[in-house]
């Protein structure tokens, strides 16, 4: 088989999306949809980034930023004159040292707006192309409602003759249900000469890539087609409704993959899991949960209802109770969080630690076996092992201009309703009395009390009530 090259078309605006954002940057399952085409291109090219070109146009800089970590050729289509014109712009990316390397290549052309397309389907198209010894091969699908898609016109012999775009089709052609899925395999020696001969003689006055099909037929060359088994793979995203449908289908695929790997979803259809999420086996995910970004969950974890995890790492055996929000955090093995806890970016919860209800942590390390069980705010804090944080404790980390650190050593007991005014350090095994405001460092093993002395006036309450009744 000839060496593969891949061209991804991502230059269109997507007018029917009714959006200020270019179509290929809209997210599907937590990722801009163009990344799905980029992933597929890399898989087909065997990791050879020099064999991949992405054609960008509208909001080119933003699309380039999304693809910044991909070492692929980025080609700008300055004027959007159609799909054929877009592919032609990629010619220079495959010239090679002698200027003719493209002739020996076999090109796969992908659309940047088909995130449901799988590598297996493209491989099947490549197999058909090879078996048929075709010059052009295209992926097709049968749709119950083909409106908006280019129709595949076949001859009486069943061979593909041409593709007619929806706007150019006559009524008889619009009744055809086989549509062009926008994925092609084309021999390089035919592709670019054929593109040079395209004419914009159509309703949109554009250079259609689909016209290379009729050009090949006119030259007596073989054109092959592979009908995709699951028509959803042909779903190009053109509207917000298409986007929602692709989102639903892709998330279902993600959950199915995870369940096959040993993850339990108690109500799969209610859990939203992004494409970049990884979950270990024997983890149980309860209904109405959201796992976003590149979150990684270990084995034997429990994620209970109405919790949202974003860009976080959970070790094995972690329990996240109901209603928690965890963002940009690392939770080590066997710790427990919640219910109704909020863990903000930069937080590390060490092995076996406990974060209880209505506790908020920000850029804080909670040490191994430590507990912050109730109604506390701990920001910019490092807390040692086996520390007890009493209910209502807060670290006063912001002075109106700068943030400051609080450091609490191992085995400290912090009573309820304590305010630790940073910067402050509490030494090992110290005790902070309930209700204290701590403004100075506390030595190891010391008792710190920072509150007004209690005064008791015997009989005062009875006398006050009698006085009030006489008024």
N, C-alpha and C positions, 0 to 999 in steps of 0.2 A: 504494500500500500504506500502511496506517495506520502511525503511529509505534510502534515496538516498545518494550516494557518487558520486563524479565526478572526473574523471581523464582527464587532458588536456595534450595532446602530443605536446611538443614544443622543441624537442631535435634535429630535423633534420637541416642539413646545408642549403639545398635548392640550389643544384649545378646549376640547370637550371636558377636560377636568375642571374648567372654570376656576383656575388657581393662579396665584402669583408665582407659585413654585413650579419649575419645569417638571414634567410628568415623571421622568425616571428617578427623581429624588424623593418622590412620595414613598413612604415606608410601607412595607408589607412584613408582618410578623417582626417588627422592630428593626428592620434594615431597609435602607434605600433600595428600591427594586433593581437598580442597575447592578448592584453587587451580586445578585443571583446570576445574571448573565456573565459577569466577570468571573465568578466561581466556576461556572460551567465551561467558559472559555479556557481557563487554566487547567481544568481536568482533561479537556479534549486535547490540549496542546502538550500534555504531559509535563507541565511546569515550565515549559520553555516560553518565558515571557516575551522573547523577541519574535515569537510567532503570533502575537496577539496585537490587534489594533482596535481601539475604541474611538468611534467617530462622535464628536461632541459638537454642539452648536449653541442652542439657547442656554443661557446661564452656564457657559462653558467653564468658567472659573470655579463655580460651585461644584460642578460635576467632577472636575479635575481634583478638587480637594477631597471629595469622597473616595476617589481612586488613588490618592496620593501614595499609599503603601503598596500599590500594585505596579510592578516594573513593566508596564505595558506601553506601547506607543499610543499617544493621545493625539488624534488628528482632528483639526478644527474644520468644520463645514461652515464657512463664514456666511454663505447664503444658502438657505434651505430650498433647494430646487428639486427635491424628490429623493427617493431611496436609491435610485440608480446613481444619481449624482453623489450621494453620500458615500456609497461603496467606492466610487471612483477616486474620492479624496484619499482613500487608504492605500492607493497604488504605491506611493512613494515609500511607505513603511516597509515594503517587501521587495525593494529593488535589489538589495544585496550588493556585494562589491562589484559585480559585473553589470548590474542594472537589469538583469533578466531573471533573477532568482524566482520571481513570481510565476514564471512559465512552468516550473517543475513542481509547483505547490498544488495541493487540493484545498480549497477554501470552504470553510464552514461559515455561514453568515447567520448571525443571531440578532434578534431584536432585544433591545434593552428593557422592554415592557412586558416580557413573558416569564414572570418569576416561577410559574408552575411547571415549566418545561424541565424534563429530567435528562440526565446524561444517558440513561438506558435508551430513551427514545431517539436521541440524536445518534447514538451508536447503531441503532437499528436502521436509521436512515442511511448512515454511512455504509452499512452492510448491503443494503439494497442498491445503492449507487455502485458499489464495487461489483456486485453480482450482475447487474444489468449493463455494466461497462458504459455507464451514462456519462454525459458531459455536464448535464444539469439534473439535479434531483431536488425535489421539494417535499416538505412535510405538509400533509393535508389532514383535514378532519371533516366529519359529517356533523352538521349542527342543525337542530330543529329550527333555530331562528338565525339564519345566516346574514341578516341585514348588517351592513357595515363592513363586511369582509369581502375580499376579492374571491370570485368564483372560479373554480377549476373547470375548464371546458375540455372534454375528452371527445375523441373521434369515435366512430363506430367500432373501431378495433380496440377501444378501451384505453388507448394511449393518450397522454396529455398533449393537447394542441397549444393551449394558451391559457393565460389567466386574465380575466377581465375584472377590473376594479368595480366596486359597487356603483359608483357615480357614473361609470361609463357603460354599465350593463343595460341591455334591452330587457323587456319584461320576461322573455323566455329564459334568459340567463339568470335573472334574479331568482327564478324558481329553483335553480340548482342548489343543492344542499352541501355539496363538497366545497370546502373553502381552503384558501391558502393560509397556512399557519405562520408564514413569515420566517421560516427556517429553511436554509438552502445548503446544498453541497454543490460546488461548481469547480470544474477544472480550471486552474489558473491560466493556461494557454488560451482558453476560450473566454474567460470572464472579462478581462480588461479590454481586449479588442471589441467584444460585444457591447460593453458599456460605452465605448467611444462612438459607437454607431447609433445610440439611442436618440429618439426624437420626442419632443414634448407635445405630441399630437394627441392630447386627451383633455378631459374636462377641466383638470386642474393645472394644465400647462406645465407639468412636471416630468422629470426623467424617471420613469418607473423601472425599478429593478425587475419587476415581473415580466417586462417585455423581453428579457433575455431568453425566456422560455420559447416564445414564438420565433425569436431569432434563431435559436438552436434547431427548432423543427424546420424552419425554412432552409437551413443549411444541411438538412438530412442527418442531423446528429441526434443521439439518443437522449430522451428526457424521461426520467423515472420519477415515481411518486411513492411515498410511504404513508398510508393512512394510519394516523395515531390511534392506538387502542382506546385511550381515555381522552375524550375530546376536551376535557378541562385543561389539558396541557397546551392546547392551542389558544387559550384565553388570553388575548392581548388586552391590556388595561387601557381603556380609553375614557372611562367615566368614573365618577365616584362609586356608582353601583358596581362596576367591574372591580374596583379596588376592594370594596367590602366583600365581594364574592371570593376574590383571590385570597384575601386575609383569612376568611373562614376556612377555605380549603387547605391553605398552607399550614395553618395552626392545627388542623385536624391531622395532617401528615406528621407534624412534629410530635404531637401527643401519641400517635400510633407508633412512631419509631421508638419513643421512650418507653411505652408500655411493652413493646417487644423486647426491650433491653432489661426489663425487670422492675419498672416503676409502676406503682399503683396510683391511679387517679380515681377517686371515689365518684366523681361526677365529671367526666372528661370534658364535656361540652361547656362547662362553666369555668374552666381554668384557661388562662391566657398565658402561653409560654412562647417566648421569642425564639427565633431561629438559633441564636448563639448560646442558648442555655444548655448546660450539661447537668444531668441528675444521675446519681448512683442507684444501684439496684436496691430493692427492698425499702426504698423511700416511699412514704405515703403522702399524697397531695390531696388535701380536702377540697370541697367545693369552693368556688368563688375566690380563687387565688390568682395572683399575677406575678410571673417571674420574667424579668426584663433584662435586656442587654446580654452581657457575657457572664451572667450569674452561673456559679458552679455549686451544686449541692451534692454532698457526699452520700454514702450509703447509710441506710437505716435511720434516715431523718423523718421527721413529721412536720409538715407545713399545714397549719390549720387555717380555717376559713377567714376570708377577708383580709389576708396579709398580702403585702406587696414587697417583693425583693428585687432590687435593681443593682446591677454591677457589683455583686457581693459574692463572697466565697464562704461556704459552710462546710465544716468538717463532718466526719461521720457521727451519727447519733445525735445530731442537733435537733432540738424541738423548738419550733416557732409557734407560739400559741396565737389565738385569734386576734385579728385586728392590728397587726404590727406593720410598721413601715421601716424597711431596712435598705439603706442606700449607701453604696460604696464602702462596705464594711467587711471585716473578716471575723468569722465565728469559729472558734476551734471546737474540737470534738466534745460531745456530751454536755455542751452548755444549753441553757434554757432561756428563752426570751419571750416576754409577754405574760399575759395578754395586754394589748393596747400599749405597746412600747414603741418608741421611735428612736432608731439608731441612724445617726447622720454620718456623712463621709468622714473617713479617717478613723473610725472606731474599730477597736480590736477587743473581742471578748474571748478571754483565754479559756483553756480547757476546764470544763466543769463549773464555770461561773454562771451566775443567775442574774438576769435583768427582769424585774417584775413589772407589774401593771403601772401604766402612766409614768414610766421613767424615760427620760430623754438623755441620750449620750451624743456628744459631738466631739470628734477628734480626741477620743478618750480610750485609754487602755484599761480594761477591767481585768485584774489579775486572776490567776488560776484559783478556783474555788471561792472567789469573792462573791458578795451578794449586794445588789442594790434592788431591793424588793418593792419599794413603794414610792410613787409620787416625788421623784427626785429629778434634778437637772445637774448633769455633770459634763462640763465643757472644758476642753484643753487640759485634761487631767490624766495623770498616770497613777493607777491604783494597784497596789501590790497584792500578794497572795493572801487568801483567807480574810480579807477585810470585810467588815460589815458596815454598810452605809445605811443609816437610819432613815425612816420615812421623812419626806419633806426636806431632805438635805439638798443644798445647792452650792455650786462653786460660782463665785462672783468673778468671772473671768474677763470682764470688759470694763475698762475705766472711762469709756466714752471716746477714747482715741485708739488704744491698743488692747490686744488680747494678751492675757498672762496665764502662766501654767500653775497648776496645783499638783503637788506630788505627795502621795500618801504611801508610806512604806508597808511592809508585810504585817499582818496580824493586828492591825489597828481596828478599834471599835469606835465608830462615829455614831453618836446618839441621834435621836430624831430632831428635826427642825434645826439643823446646824447650817450656818452660812460660813463658807470658807472663802475669805477675801484674798484673791490671788494678787501677786505671787506669794505662795505660802507652801511650807513643807511640814509634814507630820511624820515624826520618827516612828520607828518600828515599835509595835505593841503599845503605843500610846492609846489613851482613851479621851474622847471629846464628849463632854457632858451635853445632854439634850438642851436645845434652845440656845446654844452658844454661837457667838459671832467671833470667828477666829481670824485675827488680823496679823498675828506674828507666828513664826515657826514654833512648832511644838517638839521638844526633845523626845527621844526614844524612852518609852516606859513611863512617860509623864501623864498626869491628868490635867486637861485644859478645860477651864470654865470661863466663859466670856459672856456673862449675863448679869443683870441687876439683882441685888440681894432681895429675897422675898420678905415682905413685911406682912405680919398677921395681927389683926386687931380683933380681939375676942369680943363677941356680942355686937359688933358693928352692924351686921346685916339685919338683925332684928330691930334695932333702933332705927335704921334707915327706912325699913318698910313701914313702921308705925308713923314715922314722920310724913312719908308720902301719902298715907291714907288720910291724914288730917288736912291735907291741902284741898 
